[in-house]
Amino acid sequence: MTTLLQDQPVVQQAYGKYQQFNRDERMRAIDEAHQRFLNDQASDLAEARDSKAAEIARNMKQKGYSTGDIAEMTGLSSVEIGRLG
């Protein structure tokens, strides 16, 4: 810990808890599992968002909207829109 923070008791206490946590193998495993869960959840949400955007873009394309309008409203690229059926 830098000397700049050594005069801060709260920071010292937090750093001690952090070191204690890192030495506890069980707590690290729990934290890693939680981080994997959060990453999976974020991936699932992104996939759902992309899927919904593609569905909306597909419908807009069928109704004759321009690629530029579809891209602006869905956030998809013109290449992605071109691949839609």
The first five atom37 places (N, CA, C, CB, O) and aatype in JSON, in Angstrom:
{
  "aatype": [12, 16, 16, 10, 10, 5, 3, 5, 14, 19, 19, 5, 5, 0, 18, 7, 11, 18, 5, 5, 13, 2, 1, 3, 6, 1, 12, 1, 0, 9, 3, 6, 0, 8, 5, 1, 13, 10, 2, 3, 5, 0, 15, 3, 10, 0, 6, 0, 1, 3, 15, 11, 0, 0, 6, 9, 0, 1, 2, 12, 11, 5, 11, 7, 18, 15, 16, 7, 3, 9, 0, 6, 12, 16, 7, 10, 15, 15, 19, 6, 9, 7, 1, 10, 7],
  "atom_mask": [
    [1, 1, 1, 1, 1],
    [1, 1, 1, 1, 1],
    [1, 1, 1, 1, 1],
    [1, 1, 1, 1, 1],
    [1, 1, 1, 1, 1],
    [1, 1, 1, 1, 1],
    [1, 1, 1, 1, 1],
    [1, 1, 1, 1, 1],
    [1, 1, 1, 1, 1],
    [1, 1, 1, 1, 1],
    [1, 1, 1, 1, 1],
    [1, 1, 1, 1, 1],
    [1, 1, 1, 1, 1],
    [1, 1, 1, 1, 1],
    [1, 1, 1, 1, 1],
    [1, 1, 1, 0, 1],
    [1, 1, 1, 1, 1],
    [1, 1, 1, 1, 1],
    [1, 1, 1, 1, 1],
    [1, 1, 1, 1, 1],
    [1, 1, 1, 1, 1],
    [1, 1, 1, 1, 1],
    [1, 1, 1, 1, 1],
    [1, 1, 1, 1, 1],
    [1, 1, 1, 1, 1],
    [1, 1, 1, 1, 1],
    [1, 1, 1, 1, 1],
    [1, 1, 1, 1, 1],
    [1, 1, 1, 1, 1],
    [1, 1, 1, 1, 1],
    [1, 1, 1, 1, 1],
    [1, 1, 1, 1, 1],
    [1, 1, 1, 1, 1],
    [1, 1, 1, 1, 1],
    [1, 1, 1, 1, 1],
    [1, 1, 1, 1, 1],
    [1, 1, 1, 1, 1],
    [1, 1, 1, 1, 1],
    [1, 1, 1, 1, 1],
    [1, 1, 1, 1, 1],
    [1, 1, 1, 1, 1],
    [1, 1, 1, 1, 1],
    [1, 1, 1, 1, 1],
    [1, 1, 1, 1, 1],
    [1, 1, 1, 1, 1],
    [1, 1, 1, 1, 1],
    [1, 1, 1, 1, 1],
    [1, 1, 1, 1, 1],
    [1, 1, 1, 1, 1],
    [1, 1, 1, 1, 1],
    [1, 1, 1, 1, 1],
    [1, 1, 1, 1, 1],
    [1, 1, 1, 1, 1],
    [1, 1, 1, 1, 1],
    [1, 1, 1, 1, 1],
    [1, 1, 1, 1, 1],
    [1, 1, 1, 1, 1],
    [1, 1, 1, 1, 1],
    [1, 1, 1, 1, 1],
    [1, 1, 1, 1, 1],
    [1, 1, 1, 1, 1],
    [1, 1, 1, 1, 1],
    [1, 1, 1, 1, 1],
    [1, 1, 1, 0, 1],
    [1, 1, 1, 1, 1],
    [1, 1, 1, 1, 1],
    [1, 1, 1, 1, 1],
    [1, 1, 1, 0, 1],
    [1, 1, 1, 1, 1],
    [1, 1, 1, 1, 1],
    [1, 1, 1, 1, 1],
    [1, 1, 1, 1, 1],
    [1, 1, 1, 1, 1],
    [1, 1, 1, 1, 1],
    [1, 1, 1, 0, 1],
    [1, 1, 1, 1, 1],
    [1, 1, 1, 1, 1],
    [1, 1, 1, 1, 1],
    [1, 1, 1, 1, 1],
    [1, 1, 1, 1, 1],
    [1, 1, 1, 1, 1],
    [1, 1, 1, 0, 1],
    [1, 1, 1, 1, 1],
    [1, 1, 1, 1, 1],
    [1, 1, 1, 0, 1]
  ],
  "atom_positions": [
    [[0.86, -1.17, 0.0], [0.0, 0.0, 0.0], [0.9, 1.23, 0.0], [-0.98, 0.0, 1.23], [1.92, 1.27, 0.68]],
    [[0.51, 2.21, -0.77], [1.35, 3.39, -0.88], [1.33, 4.21, 0.41], [0.9, 4.26, -2.07], [0.37, 4.15, 1.18]],
    [[2.38, 4.95, 0.61], [2.48, 5.78, 1.83], [1.41, 6.85, 1.85], [3.87, 6.42, 1.93], [1.04, 7.33, 2.92]],
    [[0.92, 7.23, 0.71], [-0.14, 8.24, 0.63], [-1.39, 7.78, 1.37], [-0.47, 8.54, -0.83], [-2.09, 8.59, 1.97]],
    [[-1.67, 6.47, 1.33], [-2.89, 5.94, 1.95], [-2.66, 5.36, 3.34], [-3.49, 4.89, 1.05], [-3.63, 4.98, 4.0]],
    [[-1.44, 5.28, 3.79], [-1.15, 4.65, 5.08], [-1.73, 5.43, 6.25], [0.34, 4.49, 5.26], [-1.94, 4.85, 7.32]],
    [[-1.97, 6.7, 6.1], [-2.52, 7.51, 7.19], [-4.05, 7.48, 7.22], [-2.05, 8.94, 7.06], [-4.67, 8.2, 8.0]],
    [[-4.65, 6.65, 6.38], [-6.11, 6.56, 6.31], [-6.56, 5.24, 6.95], [-6.6, 6.67, 4.84], [-6.46, 4.19, 6.31]],
    [[-7.07, 5.27, 8.19], [-7.46, 4.04, 8.87], [-8.54, 3.24, 8.12], [-7.94, 4.36, 10.25], [-8.5, 2.01, 8.12]],
    [[-9.47, 3.92, 7.51], [-10.54, 3.21, 6.79], [-9.96, 2.47, 5.59], [-11.63, 4.2, 6.33], [-10.35, 1.34, 5.3]],
    [[-9.02, 3.1, 4.91], [-8.39, 2.46, 3.76], [-7.56, 1.27, 4.22], [-7.51, 3.47, 2.99], [-7.58, 0.22, 3.58]],
    [[-6.85, 1.43, 5.31], [-6.05, 0.32, 5.86], [-6.95, -0.85, 6.23], [-5.24, 0.79, 7.09], [-6.62, -2.01, 5.96]],
    [[-8.08, -0.56, 6.85], [-9.02, -1.62, 7.25], [-9.57, -2.33, 6.01], [-10.18, -1.03, 8.09], [-9.64, -3.55, 5.98]],
    [[-9.96, -1.56, 5.01], [-10.49, -2.14, 3.78], [-9.43, -3.0, 3.09], [-10.98, -1.03, 2.82], [-9.73, -4.08, 2.58]],
    [[-8.21, -2.51, 3.08], [-7.12, -3.26, 2.45], [-6.87, -4.58, 3.2], [-5.82, -2.41, 2.41], [-6.61, -5.61, 2.59]],
    [[-6.96, -4.53, 4.51], [-6.81, -5.75, 5.32], [-7.9, -6.76, 5.0], [0.0, 0.0, 0.0], [-7.63, -7.95, 4.87]],
    [[-9.14, -6.28, 4.88], [-10.26, -7.18, 4.53], [-10.05, -7.76, 3.13], [-11.61, -6.42, 4.6], [-10.33, -8.93, 2.9]],
    [[-9.56, -6.94, 2.22], [-9.29, -7.38, 0.86], [-8.24, -8.5, 0.86], [-8.82, -6.2, -0.02], [-8.4, -9.52, 0.19]],
    [[-7.17, -8.31, 1.62], [-6.12, -9.33, 1.69], [-6.66, -10.61, 2.33], [-4.91, -8.81, 2.5], [-6.35, -11.72, 1.88]],
    [[-7.47, -10.46, 3.36], [-8.06, -11.62, 4.03], [-8.95, -12.38, 3.06], [-8.88, -11.18, 5.28], [-8.91, -13.61, 3.0]],
    [[-9.74, -11.66, 2.29], [-10.63, -12.27, 1.3], [-9.81, -13.04, 0.27], [-11.49, -11.19, 0.6], [-10.16, -14.17, -0.09]],
    [[-8.74, -12.45, -0.21], [-7.91, -13.11, -1.23], [-7.22, -14.36, -0.71], [-6.87, -12.14, -1.75], [-6.92, -15.26, -1.49]],
    [[-6.97, -14.44, 0.58], [-6.34, -15.64, 1.15], [-7.35, -16.76, 1.37], [-5.65, -15.3, 2.48], [-6.95, -17.92, 1.53]],
    [[-8.63, -16.44, 1.38], [-9.68, -17.44, 1.64], [-10.09, -18.09, 0.32], [-10.92, -16.78, 2.34], [-10.79, -17.5, -0.5]],
    [[-9.64, -19.33, 0.12], [-9.87, -20.04, -1.14], [-11.37, -20.22, -1.42], [-9.18, -21.4, -1.11], [-11.8, -20.09, -2.56]],
    [[-12.14, -20.51, -0.39], [-13.58, -20.72, -0.55], [-14.26, -19.43, -1.01], [-14.2, -21.21, 0.76], [-15.12, -19.46, -1.9]],
    [[-13.89, -18.32, -0.41], [-14.49, -17.04, -0.78], [-14.1, -16.65, -2.21], [-14.05, -15.94, 0.2], [-14.92, -16.11, -2.95]],
    [[-12.87, -16.93, -2.6], [-12.45, -16.64, -3.97], [-13.25, -17.48, -4.96], [-10.95, -16.91, -4.15], [-13.65, -16.98, -6.01]],
    [[-13.48, -18.75, -4.62], [-14.25, -19.64, -5.5], [-15.68, -19.13, -5.64], [-14.25, -21.08, -4.97], [-16.25, -19.15, -6.73]],
    [[-16.27, -18.68, -4.53], [-17.63, -18.14, -4.57], [-17.66, -16.88, -5.43], [-18.13, -17.82, -3.14], [-18.58, -16.7, -6.24]],
    [[-16.67, -16.02, -5.26], [-16.6, -14.8, -6.06], [-16.44, -15.1, -7.54], [-15.46, -13.91, -5.57], [-17.07, -14.47, -8.38]],
    [[-15.59, -16.06, -7.87], [-15.39, -16.43, -9.27], [-16.67, -16.99, -9.87], [-14.26, -17.46, -9.39], [-17.0, -16.68, -11.02]],
    [[-17.39, -17.81, -9.11], [-18.66, -18.35, -9.59], [-19.67, -17.23, -9.81], [-19.23, -19.38, -8.59], [-20.42, -17.23, -10.79]],
    [[-19.68, -16.27, -8.9], [-20.59, -15.13, -9.03], [-20.23, -14.3, -10.27], [-20.55, -14.26, -7.76], [-21.12, -13.85, -10.99]],
    [[-18.95, -14.09, -10.51], [-18.52, -13.34, -11.68], [-18.91, -14.07, -12.97], [-17.01, -13.11, -11.64], [-19.32, -13.43, -13.94]],
    [[-18.77, -15.41, -12.98], [-19.19, -16.19, -14.16], [-20.69, -16.03, -14.39], [-18.83, -17.68, -13.98], [-21.13, -15.87, -15.53]],
    [[-21.47, -16.09, -13.29], [-22.92, -15.91, -13.38], [-23.26, -14.55, -13.98], [-23.56, -16.06, -12.0], [-24.09, -14.45, -14.88]],
    [[-22.61, -13.49, -13.49], [-22.88, -12.14, -14.0], [-22.5, -12.03, -15.48], [-22.1, -11.09, -13.17], [-23.23, -11.4, -16.25]],
    [[-21.39, -12.63, -15.86], [-20.98, -12.6, -17.28], [-21.97, -13.35, -18.15], [-19.59, -13.2, -17.44], [-22.33, -12.89, -19.23]],
    [[-22.42, -14.52, -17.68], [-23.41, -15.29, -18.43], [-24.72, -14.52, -18.56], [-23.67, -16.65, -17.75], [-25.33, -14.49, -19.63]],
    [[-25.13, -13.88, -17.49], [-26.36, -13.1, -17.5], [-26.24, -11.94, -18.49], [-26.68, -12.58, -16.08], [-27.18, -11.68, -19.25]],
    [[-25.12, -11.25, -18.48], [-24.91, -10.14, -19.42], [-24.91, -10.64, -20.86], [-23.59, -9.41, -19.1], [-25.45, -9.99, -21.74]],
    [[-24.3, -11.79, -21.09], [-24.28, -12.37, -22.44], [-25.68, -12.74, -22.89], [-23.37, -13.6, -22.49], [-26.05, -12.49, -24.04]],
    [[-26.45, -13.33, -21.99], [-27.83, -13.7, -22.32], [-28.67, -12.48, -22.65], [-28.47, -14.47, -21.15], [-29.46, -12.5, -23.6]],
    [[-28.5, -11.41, -21.88], [-29.24, -10.18, -22.14], [-28.84, -9.56, -23.48], [-29.01, -9.17, -21.02], [-29.7, -9.11, -24.23]],
    [[-27.55, -9.56, -23.78], [-27.08, -9.01, -25.05], [-27.61, -9.84, -26.21], [-25.54, -8.96, -25.08], [-28.01, -9.29, -27.24]],
    [[-27.61, -11.15, -26.05], [-28.11, -12.03, -27.1], [-29.6, -11.8, -27.33], [-27.86, -13.5, -26.74], [-30.06, -11.78, -28.47]],
    [[-30.35, -11.64, -26.25], [-31.79, -11.38, -26.37], [-32.04, -10.04, -27.05], [-32.46, -11.4, -24.97], [-32.92, -9.92, -27.9]],
    [[-31.24, -9.02, -26.68], [-31.37, -7.7, -27.29], [-31.08, -7.77, -28.79], [-30.43, -6.7, -26.61], [-31.81, -7.2, -29.6]],
    [[-30.0, -8.47, -29.15], [-29.63, -8.59, -30.56], [-30.71, -9.35, -31.34], [-28.27, -9.3, -30.7], [-31.03, -9.01, -32.47]],
    [[-31.25, -10.39, -30.71], [-32.29, -11.18, -31.35], [-33.54, -10.34, -31.59], [-32.63, -12.41, -30.49], [-34.15, -10.43, -32.65]],
    [[-33.91, -9.54, -30.61], [-35.09, -8.68, -30.74], [-34.85, -7.61, -31.8], [-35.44, -8.03, -29.39], [-35.75, -7.32, -32.59]],
    [[-33.66, -7.04, -31.84], [-33.32, -6.03, -32.84], [-33.39, -6.64, -34.24], [-31.91, -5.44, -32.58], [-33.88, -6.01, -35.17]],
    [[-32.91, -7.87, -34.39], [-32.96, -8.54, -35.69], [-34.4, -8.81, -36.1], [-32.17, -9.87, -35.64], [-34.76, -8.65, -37.27]],
    [[-35.22, -9.2, -35.15], [-36.65, -9.45, -35.45], [-37.34, -8.17, -35.9], [-37.37, -10.03, -34.19], [-38.09, -8.17, -36.88]],
    [[-37.08, -7.08, -35.2], [-37.67, -5.79, -35.56], [-37.17, -5.36, -36.94], [-37.33, -4.71, -34.5], [-37.95, -4.9, -37.78]],
    [[-35.86, -5.5, -37.17], [-35.28, -5.11, -38.46], [-35.87, -5.94, -39.6], [-33.75, -5.28, -38.43], [-36.16, -5.41, -40.67]],
    [[-36.05, -7.22, -39.36], [-36.64, -8.1, -40.38], [-38.04, -7.62, -40.73], [-36.68, -9.58, -39.87], [-38.4, -7.56, -41.91]],
    [[-38.83, -7.28, -39.73], [-40.2, -6.79, -39.96], [-40.18, -5.46, -40.71], [-40.95, -6.63, -38.63], [-40.99, -5.24, -41.61]],
    [[-39.25, -4.57, -40.33], [-39.15, -3.28, -41.0], [-38.75, -3.46, -42.46], [-38.15, -2.37, -40.27], [-39.25, -2.76, -43.35]],
    [[-37.85, -4.39, -42.7], [-37.37, -4.67, -44.06], [-38.53, -5.16, -44.92], [-36.23, -5.72, -44.04], [-38.69, -4.74, -46.07]],
    [[-39.35, -6.05, -44.35], [-40.51, -6.57, -45.08], [-41.53, -5.48, -45.39], [-41.18, -7.68, -44.27], [-42.26, -5.56, -46.38]],
    [[-41.58, -4.46, -44.55], [-42.52, -3.35, -44.76], [-41.95, -2.27, -45.67], [-42.93, -2.75, -43.43], [-42.62, -1.27, -45.94]],
    [[-40.72, -2.46, -46.13], [-40.15, -1.55, -47.1], [-39.34, -0.39, -46.54], [0.0, 0.0, 0.0], [-39.04, 0.56, -47.28]],
    [[-38.98, -0.43, -45.27], [-38.14, 0.63, -44.7], [-36.76, 0.58, -45.34], [-38.03, 0.49, -43.15], [-36.29, -0.48, -45.74]],
    [[-36.12, 1.73, -45.45], [-34.76, 1.77, -46.02], [-33.77, 1.17, -45.01], [-34.36, 3.23, -46.39], [-34.01, 1.15, -43.81]],
    [[-32.67, 0.7, -45.55], [-31.61, 0.14, -44.7], [-31.11, 1.19, -43.7], [-30.44, -0.37, -45.57], [-30.84, 0.87, -42.54]],
    [[-30.98, 2.42, -44.16], [-30.53, 3.5, -43.27], [-31.47, 3.73, -42.1], [0.0, 0.0, 0.0], [-31.04, 3.89, -40.96]],
    [[-32.78, 3.74, -42.39], [-33.77, 3.91, -41.32], [-33.74, 2.74, -40.35], [-35.18, 4.06, -41.91], [-33.8, 2.93, -39.13]],
    [[-33.63, 1.54, -40.89], [-33.58, 0.34, -40.04], [-32.35, 0.39, -39.14], [-33.58, -0.96, -40.9], [-32.43, 0.1, -37.95]],
    [[-31.22, 0.75, -39.73], [-29.97, 0.82, -38.96], [-30.08, 1.86, -37.85], [-28.78, 1.16, -39.89], [-29.66, 1.63, -36.72]],
    [[-30.65, 3.0, -38.18], [-30.8, 4.07, -37.19], [-31.71, 3.66, -36.04], [-31.34, 5.34, -37.86], [-31.45, 3.99, -34.89]],
    [[-32.77, 2.95, -36.35], [-33.76, 2.6, -35.32], [-33.39, 1.36, -34.52], [-35.1, 2.38, -35.96], [-33.82, 1.22, -33.38]],
    [[-32.6, 0.46, -35.09], [-32.28, -0.79, -34.38], [-30.84, -0.84, -33.86], [-32.52, -1.96, -35.28], [-30.54, -1.63, -32.97]],
    [[-29.96, -0.01, -34.43], [-28.56, -0.07, -34.04], [-27.79, -1.15, -34.77], [0.0, 0.0, 0.0], [-26.6, -1.33, -34.52]],
    [[-28.44, -1.86, -35.69], [-27.74, -2.88, -36.48], [-26.99, -2.2, -37.62], [-28.74, -3.94, -37.02], [-27.37, -1.12, -38.07]],
    [[-25.94, -2.84, -38.09], [-25.19, -2.31, -39.23], [-25.91, -2.67, -40.52], [-23.73, -2.84, -39.25], [-26.75, -3.57, -40.54]],
    [[-25.58, -1.98, -41.61], [-26.21, -2.28, -42.9], [-25.85, -3.7, -43.35], [-25.77, -1.26, -43.96], [-26.65, -4.35, -44.02]],
    [[-24.67, -4.17, -43.0], [-24.27, -5.55, -43.34], [-25.18, -6.54, -42.61], [-22.77, -5.8, -42.96], [-25.67, -7.5, -43.21]],
    [[-25.41, -6.31, -41.31], [-26.29, -7.19, -40.53], [-27.7, -7.18, -41.1], [-26.31, -6.77, -39.05], [-28.36, -8.22, -41.19]],
    [[-28.16, -6.0, -41.49], [-29.51, -5.89, -42.05], [-29.59, -6.62, -43.38], [-29.91, -4.4, -42.23], [-30.59, -7.28, -43.67]],
    [[-28.54, -6.52, -44.18], [-28.5, -7.21, -45.47], [-28.56, -8.72, -45.33], [0.0, 0.0, 0.0], [-29.07, -9.4, -46.22]],
    [[-28.07, -9.25, -44.24], [-28.08, -10.71, -44.0], [-29.44, -11.24, -43.57], [-27.05, -11.08, -42.95], [-29.7, -12.44, -43.62]],
    [[-30.3, -10.34, -43.15], [-31.61, -10.78, -42.65], [-32.47, -11.28, -43.78], [-32.32, -9.65, -41.91], [-32.43, -10.76, -44.9]],
    [[-33.27, -12.31, -43.48], [-34.13, -12.9, -44.5], [-35.41, -12.18, -44.73], [0.0, 0.0, 0.0], [-36.21, -12.6, -45.57]]
  ]
}
